[in-house]
Amino acid sequence: MKLALTIVYIVVCLGLIATVLLQSGRSAGLSGAIAGGAQTLFGKKKGMDDLLGRISTGLAITFMILAIVLTILAR
């Protein structure tokens, strides 16, 4: 059981790293610096960035839960 959870934990870690690195920065270039406030104000968001944000949120929550479970099982 502990080995299976550790393998899932490693896969989640790698997935979280990949999704965070694939996301574009908050201010990508000069256009982000000028129009960034307006895009945030009016709720404009790119489709792929939105999807990667949701995936990384889910993976981060899974990461935290698995870290707690593995810490409890290590005792």
Buried (B, 14 or more C-beta within 10 A) or exposed (E): EEEEEEEEBEEBBEBBEEBBEEBEEEEEEEEBEEEEEEBEEEEEEEEEBEEBBEBBEBBBEBBEEBEEEBEEEEE
